[in-house]
Amino acid sequence: MAVLEILEFPDPRLRTKATPVERVTSVTRKLIDDMLETMYAAPGIGLAATQVNIHQRLLVMDVSEDKTAPMVFLNPELSVLDTELDEYDEGCLSVPGFYETVSRPQKVTVTALGRDGEPFTCELEGLAAVCLQHEIDHLNGKLFVDYLSPLKRQRIRRKLEKDQRQRV
């Protein structure tokens, strides 16, 4: 397994819309393993393939306290079960160091393919529902900063661009 490079905002590749996974192969399963290792090493609770510059509809997440419950979603399709919104402070591995309040539905159903390529459906709520929506946004080329005011988004962009210049 390998830790992959995570793209950081405002990298334009984060805006690429992911394409469906056509077949689950050994290459797909290796990518899943690498993404899980990357997510845990970051450390984070979710990672979309778009964030590691792979533009396929694939995401991993683990919202368990002890990081022993990894979940894999290929070609996820989301349905909102409860339209009531709740606010949650979100962070993102592609927007390091920033946490901002975002309103999202708190209960969803997702249909996807698992690691083995078999379809499944599950209901998620709370943190798991928020995390799934956040990662699906990545697959659609959207970031949590898009939910913020233009002023806040620009402030975050400037700070991250400055940090990136200093690292080079």
VEXDREN-2710 file (C-alpha; in Angstrom, 1 decimal):
% VEXDREN-2710
k/r/px/py/pz
1/MET/0.0/0.0/0.0
2/ALA/1.0/3.6/-0.5
3/VAL/0.2/7.0/0.8
4/LEU/-1.0/9.1/-2.1
5/GLU/-0.6/12.9/-2.6
6/ILE/-3.7/14.8/-1.7
7/LEU/-4.6/17.7/-4.0
8/GLU/-5.1/21.0/-2.1
9/PHE/-7.6/23.9/-2.9
10/PRO/-7.4/25.8/-5.2
11/ASP/-6.0/23.1/-7.5
12/PRO/-8.2/23.1/-10.5
13/ARG/-8.1/19.3/-10.7
14/LEU/-10.4/19.2/-7.6
15/ARG/-13.1/20.6/-9.9
16/THR/-13.0/17.6/-12.3
17/LYS/-16.3/15.6/-12.3
18/ALA/-15.6/11.9/-11.7
19/THR/-16.7/9.2/-14.1
20/PRO/-18.3/6.0/-13.1
21/VAL/-16.2/2.9/-12.2
22/GLU/-16.9/0.5/-15.0
23/ARG/-15.4/-2.6/-13.5
24/VAL/-14.0/-3.5/-10.1
25/THR/-10.5/-5.0/-10.7
26/SER/-7.4/-5.7/-8.7
27/VAL/-6.2/-2.1/-9.7
28/THR/-9.5/-0.7/-8.2
29/ARG/-9.0/-2.7/-5.0
30/LYS/-5.3/-1.5/-4.7
31/LEU/-6.5/2.1/-5.2
32/ILE/-9.1/1.5/-2.4
33/ASP/-6.4/0.2/-0.1
34/ASP/-4.1/3.1/-0.9
35/MET/-6.9/5.6/-0.4
36/LEU/-7.7/4.1/3.0
37/GLU/-4.0/4.3/4.0
38/THR/-3.8/7.9/2.8
39/MET/-7.0/8.8/4.7
40/TYR/-5.8/7.3/8.0
41/ALA/-2.3/8.8/7.6
42/ALA/-3.7/12.3/6.9
43/PRO/-5.6/11.8/9.4
44/GLY/-9.1/12.1/8.1
45/ILE/-12.5/10.4/8.1
46/GLY/-13.2/10.5/4.4
47/LEU/-11.4/10.7/1.0
48/ALA/-12.7/10.8/-2.5
49/ALA/-10.7/9.6/-5.5
50/THR/-10.8/13.1/-7.0
51/GLN/-8.7/14.3/-4.0
52/VAL/-5.9/12.0/-5.1
53/ASN/-6.2/13.0/-8.8
54/ILE/-8.1/9.9/-9.8
55/HIS/-11.3/11.0/-11.4
56/GLN/-13.5/7.9/-10.8
57/ARG/-16.7/7.8/-8.6
58/LEU/-15.0/6.1/-5.7
59/LEU/-14.8/7.2/-2.0
60/VAL/-13.7/5.7/1.3
61/MET/-14.6/6.8/4.8
62/ASP/-14.4/5.6/8.4
63/VAL/-16.2/7.6/11.1
64/SER/-15.6/5.1/13.9
65/GLU/-13.8/6.3/17.0
66/ASP/-11.1/3.6/16.7
67/LYS/-10.8/3.7/12.9
68/THR/-11.7/0.0/12.5
69/ALA/-14.9/0.4/10.3
70/PRO/-13.8/1.4/6.8
71/MET/-16.5/1.9/4.2
72/VAL/-16.1/1.8/0.5
73/PHE/-18.6/3.4/-2.0
74/LEU/-18.2/3.0/-5.8
75/ASN/-20.6/4.9/-8.0
76/PRO/-22.6/6.2/-5.0
77/GLU/-26.2/7.5/-5.6
78/LEU/-27.6/9.5/-2.7
79/SER/-31.2/10.0/-1.6
80/VAL/-32.1/12.5/1.1
81/LEU/-34.4/10.9/3.7
82/ASP/-34.9/14.0/5.9
83/THR/-34.8/17.4/4.3
84/GLU/-34.3/19.1/7.7
85/LEU/-30.8/20.6/7.6
86/ASP/-28.4/20.5/10.5
87/GLU/-25.2/22.5/10.9
88/TYR/-21.9/20.8/11.2
89/ASP/-18.3/22.1/11.3
90/GLU/-16.6/20.6/8.3
91/GLY/-13.0/20.3/7.5
92/CYS/-11.3/18.8/4.4
93/LEU/-8.0/17.1/3.7
94/SER/-7.9/19.3/0.5
95/VAL/-8.5/22.4/2.5
96/PRO/-6.1/21.8/5.4
97/GLY/-6.4/23.8/8.6
98/PHE/-9.8/25.2/8.0
99/TYR/-13.2/24.2/9.6
100/GLU/-16.4/26.0/8.7
101/THR/-20.0/25.5/9.4
102/VAL/-22.0/23.9/6.6
103/SER/-25.7/22.9/6.6
104/ARG/-26.6/19.5/5.2
105/PRO/-29.4/16.9/5.5
106/GLN/-28.7/14.6/8.5
107/LYS/-30.3/11.4/7.2
108/VAL/-29.6/9.9/3.7
109/THR/-29.7/6.6/1.9
110/VAL/-26.9/5.6/-0.5
111/THR/-26.8/2.9/-3.1
112/ALA/-23.4/1.9/-4.3
113/LEU/-21.0/-0.9/-5.2
114/GLY/-18.8/-2.2/-2.5
115/ARG/-15.1/-3.2/-2.6
116/ASP/-16.1/-6.5/-4.2
117/GLY/-18.3/-4.9/-6.9
118/GLU/-21.5/-6.0/-5.3
119/PRO/-24.4/-3.5/-5.0
120/PHE/-25.6/-2.5/-1.6
121/THR/-27.9/0.1/0.0
122/CYS/-27.5/1.6/3.4
123/GLU/-29.0/4.4/5.5
124/LEU/-26.7/6.9/7.2
125/GLU/-27.3/9.6/9.6
126/GLY/-25.3/12.2/11.6
127/LEU/-21.6/12.4/11.0
128/ALA/-21.6/9.4/8.5
129/ALA/-24.3/11.2/6.4
130/VAL/-22.4/14.5/6.5
131/CYS/-19.2/12.8/5.5
132/LEU/-20.8/10.9/2.7
133/GLN/-22.3/14.1/1.3
134/HIS/-19.0/15.9/1.6
135/GLU/-17.2/13.2/-0.3
136/ILE/-19.8/12.9/-3.0
137/ASP/-19.5/16.6/-3.5
138/HIS/-15.8/16.0/-4.3
139/LEU/-16.8/13.5/-7.0
140/ASN/-19.0/16.2/-8.5
141/GLY/-16.2/18.7/-8.5
142/LYS/-17.5/20.7/-5.5
143/LEU/-15.7/21.6/-2.2
144/PHE/-17.1/22.5/1.1
145/VAL/-15.8/26.1/0.6
146/ASP/-18.4/26.5/-2.2
147/TYR/-21.0/26.6/0.6
148/LEU/-19.3/29.6/2.2
149/SER/-19.5/33.3/1.4
150/PRO/-17.3/34.5/-1.4
151/LEU/-15.3/36.5/1.2
152/LYS/-14.6/33.5/3.4
153/ARG/-13.7/31.4/0.3
154/GLN/-11.3/34.0/-1.0
155/ARG/-9.6/34.3/2.5
156/ILE/-9.1/30.6/2.6
157/ARG/-7.8/30.5/-1.0
158/ARG/-5.2/33.3/-0.3
159/LYS/-4.0/31.6/2.9
160/LEU/-3.6/28.2/1.2
161/GLU/-1.8/29.7/-1.8
162/LYS/0.6/31.5/0.5
163/ASP/1.3/28.2/2.4
164/GLN/1.8/26.4/-0.9
165/ARG/4.3/29.0/-2.1
166/GLN/6.3/28.8/1.2
167/ARG/6.5/25.0/0.9
168/VAL/8.1/25.2/-2.6
END
